[in-house]
Amino acid sequence: MKKILCACLSAAMLGTMFNPGVYAYEPPAEIWDSFNKYAAALESNDYENIIKYGLIDISILINEPVNETTREWLCARYQNIAEAYEKLGDYENSAIMYEKQIPLADTLGWADSAKIARAKSLNYKSNIELYTKVNGPQVYFGAKNEPRAGILFGIPADSATDQTQCSMQLVYLEYGDTNFDWIKSVLKAANESKRAIELAFNMPNQGADIPNVINNTAYLNTVADLLAQYPNVKYFFRFGAEFDIWENRADPEQYKEAFRVTADIIHSKVPNAAMVFSPNMVSSWDVDMMDYYPGDEYVDWIGLSLYLMKYFQGVADRDEESEYMEVVFASGDSAEPVIMLKKFIDEFGDRKPIMISESGASHYIRTVNEDATGWAATRLEMLYKYLPMVYPQVKLIAHFDTVIENEINDYSLKDNRTILNLYNQLTSDDIFIKQNAENTVNVSYKHLGDTIYTDGSPMEISAYAHVFSKPDLKVNYYIDGNWITSSDQIPYTATIDMSSAREGEHTLRVTCEADGAEVYSKSFKIIGQGASQQTEISVYVDGQKLSFDQPPVIRDDRTLVPLRAIFEAMGARVDWDEQTRTATAKRGTDEVSIGIDQKQLIKNGNTIELDVAACIINDRTMVPARAIAEAFGADVGWDQATKTVTVTTK
């Protein structure tokens, strides 16, 4: 059963004025005028003058010798100026000030202040990133039960909501429970339908159960034997989830040992099971989730519970002393899935697939008897549209479609027709794997970066747009100052007419508009490559046509394709070494590398000669399709009439 979020908070806020007489330091005489005016502004909540005189103080202090007093004064001023910008609604400048405060707070040991500053600077910064849909996977780690592309999705197996399209189900098992009758029926059905199962292996006594897991493995072996009876099920074994918000905390070392013991048993007896390390979206105040991480060798997937709450702990009207909780604990305007997931991507996104183990958007808040359907709908769109686009590491999303009467928030689908219909609409997108976990999709999003290449053809572009406290945006697209089109629906997808940018260098300016006014903009470079002079070369991998931002070319009668695109379509992971100008791809036990301007490909230490050297065209590494495909044991065909390359993996 889903537990109520409980975090231990330190409500004491740090002081912002310090006694200069404590240290053997004599401030410069020129600071006292602004110092006194700054102090008066603080006393009267005069935000504009807090900023004005605080910045004057900073301009003097940054040229002073570094000591405890100057650090404290600078840190306090950055914090107070940041807070003043907040009060004035200038979140961009507030974020800048908080970022400057963080290293000082860390040095001074002001841990609480640094924690708050980090959360606010992350949330307050605006951003726009552009993406386009392509065929084939963008990220694939080869982890157990990982789809090459697409996202598994589903709800609790005991939900009354129609699960026909779901490719996975969520099942809860409390540690020590031996009544397996219902679970057996679910696993039997999943074995026949080939749905995946996320097994939430919960600790009913939280930390008190962890020593028992270590000292008595009989129950673990019983569960493993049960799961092994259903070999067609792709299991995601989520051990002791949300440990980082337990009231009865586990000792980190004991938790890691219990996870490892469990992983060894499950991996040995249930080869179709992946182990999932799954903390809460935000840990309790003084808990670091990484203290509990058992190590990469024991963890197949990273999971997290990601709940979008309008009010933290159901409190609608917080006083000034506790307003920071909404940001730190990702509620209200800070309930933004991309930002909430960022620390997990930063920590694990280079090596592990990620699942949203439980999720939902609060459409009803019991503490204040508030219907928040509209708020929840926007957040649900962010969850299901933004995450697959921005974070291709996300390969599974489970929705908590259950009503718990004593909980503050209602996340269920079945009790809200608007939210249910929206959920069905969102998961109908072709990036979601339907009906069973064996089905495949061959679509993902490609991050376009700061430079877009075009031959003048129309291009479909989607945008991740974030402006704090402005969830309802209109995104406009301009080329060289000329308005092209706009969208007001997340993820702001629009077909861009690129004909005016066919040749030369141009600028794509993307703006965010809220309440009829521009609130943020970002510019991107467009490089026109000229109209194509030859029939387009098509590349199919296992029957799926690939899309490229740099099209394949023919050079010395050999077809060159973008290396990363074809490698990742074949399920390989690609790394680039800028210093040696070498690309390396890994798939299973095979490792292949190739250097720019080199006619040799190295596979598992052996050299394979190429007819044409690898080269860079428009910032993309281009390689001969046949040599690269054959390096991974694929069959390659070429149809001269249609200029089509076919790759069939083995």
Secondary structure, 3 states (H helix, E strand, C coil): CCCCCCCCCCCCCCCCCCCHHHCCCCCCCCHHHHHHHHHHHHHHCCHHHHHHHHHHHHHHHCCCCCCHHHHHHHHHHHHHHHHHHHHCCCHHHHHHHHHHHHHHHHHHCCHHHHHHHHHHHHHHCCEEEEEEEEECCCCCCCCCCCCCCCEEEEEECCCCCCCCCCCEEEEEEECCCCCCHHHHHHHHHHHHHCCEEEEEEECCCHHHHHHHHHHCCHHHHHHHHHHHCCCCCCEEEEECCCHHHCCCCCCHHHHHHHHHHHHHHHHHHCCCEEEEECCECCCCCCCCHHHHCCCHHHCCEEEEEEEEECCHHHCCCCCCCCCHHHHHCCEHHHCCHHHHHHHHHHHHCCCCCEEEEEEEECCEECCCCEECHHHHHHHHHHHHHHHHHHCCCEEEEECCCCCCCCCCEECCCCCCHHHHHHHHHHCCCCCECCCCCCCCCCEEEEECCCEEEECCCCEEEEEEEECCCCCCCEEEEEECCEEEEEECCCCCCEEECCHHHCEEEEEEEEEEEECCEEEEEEEEEEEEECCCCCCCCEEEECCEECCCCCCCEEECCEEEEEHHHHHHHCCCEEEEECCCCEEEEEECCEEEEEECCCCEEEECCEEEECCCCCEEECCEEEEEHHHHHHHCCCEEEEECCCCEEEEECC
